Amino acid sequence: MKKKTKMRLAGAGCAVLAAGLIFVILFFALSGGSIVGTWTIDGVTTYRFDEGGEGAMILPLDSYEFRYTIEDDKITIDFKDDALIDKDYTYKKFWSTLTLKEGSEVEHKMTKQS
């Protein structure tokens, strides 16, 4: 094989490898990671997760502040208002969808707003 042909093949191989690496990085960045931001369940009920473990459930006429903690795939929401029920969920983030699962049956799918 000529030297130029070998160099072209090596260059093409590097380009394919670089494209594959970029895909893997983007996939993991978008399919996991932080839940910080604003998420809506139904266009009416919105959850805001701030950095540092603070957040709020926002309804049209009121909002309820909470603290949240994440450990592995578990999220605990502790409302500041004792009249509200604190919750433990299993969560999964994939692209712009956040799923909170309560027990084995109840599932809340949220769409990222910001």
C-alpha positions in Angstrom: 0.0 0.0 0.0 1.2 3.5 -0.7 2.1 5.8 2.1 -0.7 8.3 1.3 -3.3 5.5 1.3 -2.1 4.4 4.8 -2.3 7.9 6.1 -5.8 8.4 4.8 -7.0 5.2 6.4 -5.4 6.2 9.7 -7.0 9.6 9.5 -10.4 8.1 8.7 -10.0 5.7 11.7 -9.2 8.6 14.0 -12.3 10.5 12.8 -14.5 7.5 13.4 -13.0 7.1 16.9 -13.5 10.8 17.7 -17.1 10.7 16.5 -17.8 7.6 18.6 -16.2 9.2 21.7 -18.3 12.4 21.3 -21.5 10.3 21.0 -20.7 8.4 24.2 -20.0 11.6 26.1 -23.2 13.2 24.9 -25.3 10.1 25.7 -24.1 9.9 29.3 -24.3 13.7 29.7 -28.0 13.8 28.6 -29.2 10.5 30.1 -28.0 11.0 33.6 -26.6 13.7 35.7 -28.1 16.6 37.5 -31.8 17.1 38.0 -31.3 20.8 38.7 -33.9 22.8 36.9 -37.7 23.1 36.5 -39.8 20.1 35.6 -43.5 19.8 34.9 -45.8 16.8 35.4 -48.9 18.0 33.6 -48.3 21.7 32.7 -49.9 22.7 36.0 -47.8 21.0 38.7 -44.1 22.0 38.5 -41.2 21.0 40.6 -38.1 23.2 40.8 -34.8 21.6 42.0 -32.1 24.1 42.8 -28.4 23.4 43.4 -27.7 22.7 47.1 -30.7 20.5 47.8 -33.4 23.2 47.9 -36.6 23.2 45.7 -40.3 23.8 45.5 -43.5 22.2 44.2 -45.2 25.0 42.3 -49.0 25.0 41.8 -51.1 27.8 40.2 -52.1 29.3 43.5 -49.3 28.4 45.8 -45.9 26.9 46.1 -44.4 24.6 48.7 -40.7 24.7 49.6 -38.7 21.5 50.2 -35.3 20.1 50.8 -34.2 17.1 48.7 -31.4 14.6 49.0 -30.1 12.2 46.4 -28.3 8.9 47.1 -27.7 6.6 44.2 -31.1 6.3 42.4 -33.1 7.5 45.4 -34.5 11.0 46.0 -36.1 12.1 49.3 -38.3 15.2 49.3 -38.8 16.8 52.7 -41.4 19.5 52.6 -40.8 22.5 54.9 -44.6 22.6 55.6 -45.3 19.8 58.0 -48.9 19.6 56.6 -47.5 18.0 53.5 -46.3 14.4 53.2 -42.6 13.9 52.7 -41.8 11.4 49.9 -39.1 8.9 49.0 -38.8 8.0 45.3 -36.6 6.0 43.0 -35.7 8.4 40.2 -34.4 8.1 36.6 -33.4 10.9 34.3 -33.2 10.3 30.6 -32.8 13.2 28.2 -35.4 15.8 29.2 -37.6 13.3 31.2 -37.4 12.8 34.9 -39.3 9.8 36.3 -40.1 9.6 40.0 -41.3 6.2 41.0 -43.2 5.7 44.3 -43.3 2.0 45.3 -43.9 -0.5 42.5 -47.0 1.1 40.9 -47.1 4.9 41.1 -44.9 6.7 38.5 -44.6 10.5 37.9 -43.1 11.5 34.5 -41.8 15.1 34.3 -40.6 17.1 31.4 -37.8 19.6 31.8 -38.7 23.2 31.3 -35.4 24.9 32.0 
